Amino acid sequence: MLDGLLIGAAVAFTFQNLLYCFLGVTLGTFIGMLPGVGPLVTIAVLLPMTYGLSPESSMIMLAGIYYGASYGGSSTAILVNLPGESSSVVTCIDGYQMARRGRAGAALAVAAIGSFVAGCIGTLAIALFAPSLGRAALQFGAAEYTSIIVLALVATAVLSHGALVRGLLMALFGILLGMIGMDLNSGVMRYTFGFTSLMDGLDFVVVAVGLFAFAEIIRELSPKKEENLGHVKIESLMLTRQEARASVKPILRGTGVGMFFGVIPGIGATVSSFAAYLMEQRLAKDPSRFGKGAIEGVAAPEAANNAAAQTSFIPTLTLGVPGSATMALMIGALMIHGITPGPNIISERPNLFWGLVVSMWIGNVMLVMLNLPLIRLWTSLLKVPYSWLFPMILVLSSFGIYTLSNNPTDILWGATFGAFGYFMTKLNYSPAPFILGLVLGPMLEESFRRALLISHGDPATFIQSPISAGFLAASCGIIILMLVPAIRSKRANLESEA
Amino acid sequence: MWRDKDILGGGVFTLMGVAAFVMAQNYNPGSALNMGPGYMPRIVSAAIVLLGLVQVGGALMRRTERELLDSINWRALALVLLSIAAFALLIRSAGVIPAVTAMIVIAWWADPARNLRHLPALLVVGNLMPILIFNVGLGMHLALWRVF
């Protein structure tokens, strides 16, 4: 591991990569603060531009955007009670209350310190565990891969929006559209409708830009009332001794929760921040303080979402199975360079893996420096109106798609998916399981086919391997967990009706 | 009732699933031992039909209040799509500057908070940004404009 970290330091400390790391975390902080522009949109828009960079630089920058956004998101959550992105929703609860009591500075400080500590421990966890997980993954056969992909899809489908059937439908539809194009085994054209532009399949970047950039713009352009954001003054950033003492353990516990949930594909930053918050509330001597500005309620979820953001790179890189839509984009960034993540990535591409790990640590240091002393500068940027932002997003997205293959038809496909995404969110369907299905679909079909080929067509192979059976049991467990409260509340409804 | 989000959404998915299943009949399913190109499409589209029906059925049986589709912002939808289409049509034949200009003017028109005085600045920044990133920064050769 020490050798690895040295290789990584040599990569991450070059001027170019430090620059891209800085660019990534700065952009991440910025877009994390802006409501309506999240890391997904930003990464989707930037993805085509990373073609000209080295794979190391592009991963370092995109990862910086991803974990930088969770820093920026917490600042707006605390200051104006608006979560800049979904993993900061919990921080609003106690963070904004602290700000209203005049402790905005302390809340910002504990959020940044918590994120930093979690980021450092999370980075260390990647360095420690990813290689061994990579070795374990070498033992994975087709059946195990099939089951872990199923788990990732089910978990995202269920947890991203809390709606079981809706999430599964979107994931399945993603898998279906993932089949468009030539079947690699038989050469048969599937679902191309005679379009030559579909023969190679849908380009994942085109779909992502359409779903996350174009659809979001259409959604945001509806006339709405001018929101008056109550701005809170930031006084001292210093924590009192009592506050500091109260946040040490929550930060560490939050880090643990986040690291655990981050590794499981399909769960991720948002769920782990909720879990960490609930855990602190359970453990507190006086749970009634929560919701009224308890510092533990800021420290733990902030640590958890950052830890999860870091450790979610473990399954993404070592198994090649992305656990979230953002991670799917990361894989997309690697594929642009012809790199397929998998168990061998650490030994075959040590520069990429270790460079990324070390850059994450550097990025976290940069983020603390960017976020704490410069917080007043950032809050003034919050006032950039959407009227100025969206034309730029539109232009850059379209150029991004066009430069991918110099084919204007791709831009029209992007527009089609923009309209699709807009209608689907209007009907409460979330795009995250769809994009994950699109990415994982071809992998699922291939490993499913291989697993059945090896077992001579016997489906029992999926439960005979203990690892595979474990993944499938976890998937069923999540579904049952989701169904039980629904049945219970339905019964309660029936009783109240009777 | 057709504006109920569950009925509308579940119905659309059911129809798409049926269409995909029918189309999958053209692809050879093979067998479990040796899956053909039609094996997965059948499973996946059947599952979509099943879940779509579950959603519609659940909504029909529900007594509680329905969640209705609220108004679609047709104006923003049409203008944003139009601006993207204009860009797609112009970028290769007319070059960067006409494509970006058309895109920004149409998109600006979609903004409910638009202000005519902001348009020139948007056009300048919108044109300079991609030129600086792609032509200067990444060294691509995108034609700025072409004479017909």
Boltz contact constraints between the chains, C-beta under 6 A:
constraints:
  - contact:
      token1: [A, 52]
      token2: [B, 138]
      max_distance: 6.0
  - contact:
      token1: [A, 165]
      token2: [B, 51]
      max_distance: 6.0
  - contact:
      token1: [A, 165]
      token2: [B, 54]
      max_distance: 6.0
  - contact:
      token1: [A, 165]
      token2: [B, 55]
      max_distance: 6.0
  - contact:
      token1: [A, 168]
      token2: [B, 51]
      max_distance: 6.0
  - contact:
      token1: [A, 169]
      token2: [B, 13]
      max_distance: 6.0
  - contact:
      token1: [A, 169]
      token2: [B, 51]
      max_distance: 6.0
  - contact:
      token1: [A, 172]
      token2: [B, 44]
      max_distance: 6.0
  - contact:
      token1: [A, 172]
      token2: [B, 47]
      max_distance: 6.0
  - contact:
      token1: [A, 172]
      token2: [B, 48]
      max_distance: 6.0
  - contact:
      token1: [A, 175]
      token2: [B, 44]
      max_distance: 6.0
  - contact:
      token1: [A, 176]
      token2: [B, 20]
      max_distance: 6.0
  - contact:
      token1: [A, 176]
      token2: [B, 44]
      max_distance: 6.0
  - contact:
      token1: [A, 179]
      token2: [B, 41]
      max_distance: 6.0
  - contact:
      token1: [A, 183]
      token2: [B, 37]
      max_distance: 6.0
  - contact:
      token1: [A, 186]
      token2: [B, 37]
      max_distance: 6.0
  - contact:
      token1: [A, 188]
      token2: [B, 27]
      max_distance: 6.0
  - contact:
      token1: [A, 188]
      token2: [B, 37]
      max_distance: 6.0
  - contact:
      token1: [A, 217]
      token2: [B, 80]
      max_distance: 6.0
  - contact:
      token1: [A, 218]
      token2: [B, 76]
      max_distance: 6.0
  - contact:
      token1: [A, 218]
      token2: [B, 77]
      max_distance: 6.0
  - contact:
      token1: [A, 218]
      token2: [B, 80]
      max_distance: 6.0
  - contact:
      token1: [A, 221]
      token2: [B, 76]
      max_distance: 6.0
  - contact:
      token1: [A, 221]
      token2: [B, 110]
      max_distance: 6.0
  - contact:
      token1: [A, 222]
      token2: [B, 73]
      max_distance: 6.0
  - contact:
      token1: [A, 223]
      token2: [B, 112]
      max_distance: 6.0
  - contact:
      token1: [A, 387]
      token2: [B, 111]
      max_distance: 6.0
  - contact:
      token1: [A, 387]
      token2: [B, 113]
      max_distance: 6.0
  - contact:
      token1: [A, 391]
      token2: [B, 104]
      max_distance: 6.0
  - contact:
      token1: [A, 391]
      token2: [B, 107]
      max_distance: 6.0
  - contact:
      token1: [A, 391]
      token2: [B, 122]
      max_distance: 6.0
  - contact:
      token1: [A, 391]
      token2: [B, 126]
      max_distance: 6.0
  - contact:
      token1: [A, 394]
      token2: [B, 107]
      max_distance: 6.0
  - contact:
      token1: [A, 395]
      token2: [B, 100]
      max_distance: 6.0
  - contact:
      token1: [A, 395]
      token2: [B, 126]
      max_distance: 6.0
  - contact:
      token1: [A, 395]
      token2: [B, 130]
      max_distance: 6.0
  - contact:
      token1: [A, 398]
      token2: [B, 87]
      max_distance: 6.0
  - contact:
      token1: [A, 399]
      token2: [B, 130]
      max_distance: 6.0
  - contact:
      token1: [A, 402]
      token2: [B, 91]
      max_distance: 6.0
  - contact:
      token1: [A, 408]
      token2: [B, 88]
      max_distance: 6.0
  - contact:
      token1: [A, 408]
      token2: [B, 91]
      max_distance: 6.0
  - contact:
      token1: [A, 408]
      token2: [B, 92]
      max_distance: 6.0
  - contact:
      token1: [A, 411]
      token2: [B, 88]
      max_distance: 6.0
  - contact:
      token1: [A, 412]
      token2: [B, 88]
      max_distance: 6.0
  - contact:
      token1: [A, 415]
      token2: [B, 81]
      max_distance: 6.0
  - contact:
      token1: [A, 415]
      token2: [B, 84]
      max_distance: 6.0
  - contact:
      token1: [A, 427]
      token2: [B, 5]
      max_distance: 6.0
  - contact:
      token1: [A, 427]
      token2: [B, 9]
      max_distance: 6.0
  - contact:
      token1: [A, 428]
      token2: [B, 5]
      max_distance: 6.0
  - contact:
      token1: [A, 445]
      token2: [B, 40]
      max_distance: 6.0
  - contact:
      token1: [A, 449]
      token2: [B, 35]
      max_distance: 6.0
  - contact:
      token1: [A, 452]
      token2: [B, 32]
      max_distance: 6.0
  - contact:
      token1: [A, 456]
      token2: [B, 33]
      max_distance: 6.0
  - contact:
      token1: [A, 457]
      token2: [B, 32]
      max_distance: 6.0
  - contact:
      token1: [A, 457]
      token2: [B, 33]
      max_distance: 6.0
